[in-house]
Amino acid sequence: MSALRAARALLPALTLSLLLGCQDSRRVPPPPEASQGDGPSPRTEPQGSPQAAGRGPDGEAVVPSKPPVPGEDGPPPGATPPGATPPASPASQAPGAQGAVAGATAGTAAAAQAGGGTGAAPQAGGARVFDHRHTDIDRIPAKCIQALTSSPNVIHYGHRSHGAQILAGAKALKASKPALNLAVGYASVPHDTNALRMWDGMLKDNAVKAENYWATDAAVADLRTLLKGHPEIRTSMWAWSYEIAQQSQEQIQRYLTTLSALEKEFPKVTFVYMTGPGDDTYNGKNRAERNQQIRDYCQANHKVLYDFEDLDVWGDGKRHTATADGAVIPMQHPKFSVKTPGNTDYQWTHATQESSETKARAFWWMMAKLNGCELP
């Protein structure tokens, strides 16, 4: 009887321990510190010359050297994809104006109002969201930039032409702010020192479609191989291109579920979720709804989100919208659109130089924040 009483006495404590253990298992691991890392591991240079491998004369593979190939990266700027509805009744809205997608839940609308009416997703439930509010790089302390550029850690980034806006913008920023030194290696770890280092692409090249990163079992296997072979990679991210407008709710859920599973498999790697472009070439209610699906998931599950669409649609303190498919949706701001008279396509990124630099500013802010820098 005494043994039975002792077992009953231990039961509440054991139950509490199990509950706490379950809660801990749902938490996203904290972002890596700038001083962490196991140091660079040996790598194999891609075959051929830097130019043949897709790099410029200086050895950097920052942006595509030629226009995207139709069918590979979607229609060229100015073309309307099959089934897309041209925007109508464009309007720039001041902060607080309504611009939600028709059919959005009441909870989402209430959350937007609670966030100050900015039109950006609030950082609910511990989510870390990086958008148009995080582009003032002059507020990043020099010690934070120095910590990033001296860290042995590496960022892994898969993308095509839209995603290259971050890299093209970073190259432009470096010309005016040399301390913002992003070194980019073509499917490899760059040798540069005193730089924030990035592996651009997957195992063999840097033209990374969904089916090369998350959308197939073979892609996920390649990603595992890359991350296991290079433990110095502590951040991994993948950028949408035109295909965000063509995704179903189920396909987006696969993207979200896959990244969430990889987070558990690689607890030392911070996976950055991304919304797709708000490019006015790829307009439509489905594009806006799929981007909102990604935001909602990140908010509910404490993820890191780089809000590409938000950065596209905000300009001069105003959020641009247009009507498409009978709904008012976020739309690329005219100041960033290559369709606006006088604007040019910067480095084949489907956006202006200013838009690309804005994306790079938010990227630097995000990396500083994820690596422990105290920022507003």
Secondary structure as GFF3:
##gff-version 3
##sequence-region A 1 376
A	DSSP	alpha_helix	2	25	.	.	.	ID=ss1
A	DSSP	beta_strand	88	93	.	.	.	ID=ss2
A	DSSP	alpha_helix	106	114	.	.	.	ID=ss3
A	DSSP	three_ten_helix	124	126	.	.	.	ID=ss4
A	DSSP	beta_strand	128	130	.	.	.	ID=ss5
A	DSSP	three_ten_helix	137	139	.	.	.	ID=ss6
A	DSSP	alpha_helix	142	149	.	.	.	ID=ss7
A	DSSP	beta_strand	154	158	.	.	.	ID=ss8
A	DSSP	alpha_helix	164	176	.	.	.	ID=ss9
A	DSSP	beta_strand	182	186	.	.	.	ID=ss10
A	DSSP	beta_strand	196	200	.	.	.	ID=ss11
A	DSSP	three_ten_helix	210	212	.	.	.	ID=ss12
A	DSSP	alpha_helix	217	229	.	.	.	ID=ss13
A	DSSP	beta_strand	233	238	.	.	.	ID=ss14
A	DSSP	three_ten_helix	242	246	.	.	.	ID=ss15
A	DSSP	alpha_helix	249	265	.	.	.	ID=ss16
A	DSSP	beta_strand	270	274	.	.	.	ID=ss17
A	DSSP	three_ten_helix	280	282	.	.	.	ID=ss18
A	DSSP	alpha_helix	285	300	.	.	.	ID=ss19
A	DSSP	beta_strand	304	306	.	.	.	ID=ss20
A	DSSP	alpha_helix	308	313	.	.	.	ID=ss21
A	DSSP	beta_strand	314	315	.	.	.	ID=ss22
A	DSSP	beta_strand	318	324	.	.	.	ID=ss23
A	DSSP	beta_strand	327	330	.	.	.	ID=ss24
A	DSSP	three_ten_helix	334	336	.	.	.	ID=ss25
A	DSSP	three_ten_helix	346	348	.	.	.	ID=ss26
A	DSSP	alpha_helix	353	370	.	.	.	ID=ss27
###
